Amino acid sequence: MSVNLEQYRDELIEAAPELAEMLDGLFHEAARMMSPAGLKDYLDGARAMISLRKGPNLLVSYLDEMPQVVRECGEDIIRDVVGATLKLSSMVSGEILTLMISTLPGAANRFGDADLLRGYLQLLHRLAARAPRGLRPMLGVLEELLSKLTLSGLRRWVDFGSDAYRRDLPKQADYFGLVSEDSRAVLKQERRGTLFIESQRRLNFYLRAFWGRDFFLRPSAADHEGFRPFIEGGAMHLPDAVDDMEGVSGLDLYRAMSAHMAAHITSSDKGLSQLALNPGQIFFVGLIDDARVEFSAIRQFPGLRSLFRSLMPVSPKGYYEHETMYLVEATARALLEPGVSTGDRAIDALVEQFHLNVGTNERETMFSWGLGVELYSILADRRAVPSLRILEQLNIPYRDDNRFLWSLDDFDWSNSSAYQPDFQAQLRRNVGLMEFVNEVEVETAGDDAQEVWVLSSELFPYEDEGVSYNDMEGKEPVSDPFYYGEWDYKVQLTRPSWSTVYERRQGRGDPDTIDEVLTAHKGVSHRIRQIVDRLRPQGISRQRRLEDGDELDINAAVDAVVMSRIGMQPDPRITMRNVLNKRDLSVLILLDLSESTNELVRGSDRTVLDLTRDACALLANAINGIGDPYAIHGFASDGRHDVQYYRFKDFEQRFDPDVKSRLAGMSGGLSTRMGAAMRHAAHHLGQRGERHKLLLIVTDGEPADIDERDPQYLRMDAKQAAVELQQKGVTSYCLTLDPEADRYVERIFRASNYTIVNQVERLPEKLPVLFANLTK
């Protein structure tokens, strides 16, 4: 499926002429976050905005804000937003609709869940029906409301104002604008202690520190009595807000909830079946399984015991309507902590059996099944089993509802990748000529097509005289795509296969240009040659006093004989070995070839790209003298779907006229998606056998791209890429030509791993010297 913007362009620009200059950028941003199906919903929604005839601002706001909403809640929300807008359009003006759309990204960010955002849209429709004059002032203070209220609290706050001031329009506006005293009072009353959205990042770090993997946490509206956390669809659903509990903070309660559910995921081998079990048996199997997974978590992280213990209930007499519930509560405490008695001999024996055997069955859900049924039988024999309604009154606030335990899905919960968002990589098939000609559906499909067919051979037109279509149209070959993840610092997760790298070829130039550069910089070349002479391996060195050398060390042997003759223990290290001095290093020089490299250097008639080319030529000449294997590559980007990677010289190639012609043909354009290029460069370095690997990045600016407005996003991704490279044994070093790079380059690379060249014209001199200092 492919989406063609041209089918919508004329209609959109006619409705809002200001889109003429910004439509392509908005579409690229949307394509970064949406699948082809989502893009179609997005553009069809824009048509729906036009059909409302509410003015161009509504359409522009929709196109601008919806990608941010999709980023937070997924692309399925697009249809809900469009449907809610169509419903509201008969009740309110276009200005209020525009205001609603413009505030949606903030609401999506605060709710963080598609279901909660749908509930918010329904609330807006209810408010518009009951108190339409309150919608505009409420949207004006929405950020403050959502920073203090959950969706449930916001709903109660709205209902109070709608009922209290249904006919008093001035006071209605004051209430929903947070001007009146009673509005503030109700807001204070509905405010909850700890909001999930404010704790999510800390919880993610908390779980990752324990289990060394990522878990997906989502908020759920806890607006009904008896709500319990749950695991569903590969995510842990926690209440959108919690209150402090008897000395336990809301954040600690969230930690206990998330740790308990993470223990379920990491310590369960399979789901169980509810067949042949009654509701009471299901409850007691779940009670035992909760204790099993907590044992597993406490065994790894003993400090969790005190956290779980602090949240175990101890209910006073009269709290439960059935006496057996006090025994069930005591059983839960005894299962958590060895040595605690319930006061019931039979149940104490079962608890002791649990503690004796759980160590060898900590991942076995069937272990919980057997003991849970046995516990039920003990109470059933006494006719003391409460009804399920009464059993569910047991309030252990951090435990989930155990629906995960009864899931029979064949899901590999031990695989952390199961928690990554679904991604279907673009399929590329090599096909024959007849299949290619007769079966292809869309010859002009874009890069977002789900399947791409590649003809295994050249295609020749009729009367071609031996010239293929590629040769006739002058198209350079493009490699198969390479997919790389990208770090999203806002959610602290890697978006899998988010950027696509294609290896391309740039045009060739005159190789004599490079020779002229080497001639023109004779003075610099002389200094570089002196440095190279000091770096070049100096022949053979002799290693003495070895036990297993290649030949006898005469001096050491004589010393050993003397020591033996005088009755002392001789030194057995009497051999030596001749070792050839050799540098074990491979280097990849990665050049930023973005559009900014075409700018002239101040006070010169040469561009940044010209100086970069000169520096590469001098450095290549220097490394040739040392003998290190090296490669010269470059990159530019046109959004995340097209990171263009150029290989001017590979490791095995000589610095010959062919390489020089490619360097001479170097050109700049597009943007700088540095993280993806660094990962692809590490892919090439990873195929080298040398022990030490160096990635030397030459750039004239910070990471940026046309489909990303947040300036921190690509910086943080480049920083994460540098960390990933270091873990793979690749040292990355940045040589930046941006005199204002201090504000970001140290955050990407460590303080000792970058150099700022303030005088760009000195780059040809600086680069070889820097290489020498890095590799000596």
Secondary structure, DSSP 8 states (H G I E B T S, - for coil): ----THHHHHHHHHH-GGGGTTHHHHHHHHHHH--HHHHHHHHHHHHHHHHTT--HHHHHHHHHHHHHHHHHH-TTHHHHHHHHHHHHTTTS-HHHHHHHHHHHHHHHHHH-SHHHHHHHHHHHHHHHHH-GGGHHHHHHTHHHHHHH--HHHHHHHHHHHHHHTSS-HHHHHHHHTT-SHHHHHHHHHH--SEEHHHHHHHHHHHHHHHHSS---EEEE---STT---EEETTEEEEESEE--BTTB-HHHHHHHHHHHHHHHHHT-------TT--HHHHHHHHHHHHHHHHHHHHHH-TTHHHHHHHT-----TTSSSSTHHHHHHHHHHHHHSTT---S-HHHHHHHHHHHHHGGG-TT-HHHHHHHHHHHHHHHHHTT----HHHHTT---TT----TTTT------TT-GGGGS------EEEEE-HHHHHHH-S-TT--TT-SEEEEESS----TT-TT--HHHHHT-------EEEEEEETTTTEEEEEEEEEEEE------THHHHHHHHHTHHHHHHHHHHHHHHS--SEEEEEEESS-SEE-HHHHHHHHHHHHTTS---S--EEEEEE----EEEEEEEE--GGGGSB-TTSSSBHHHHHHHHHHHHHHHHHHHT--EEEEEEEESSTT-EEEEEEE-TTS-SSHHHHHHHHT----SBB-HHHHHHHHHHHHTT---SEEEEEEEESS--BBTTB--HHHHHHHHHHHHHHHHHTTEEEEEEE--TTGGGTHHHHS-TTSEEE-S-GGGHHHHHHHHHHHHH-
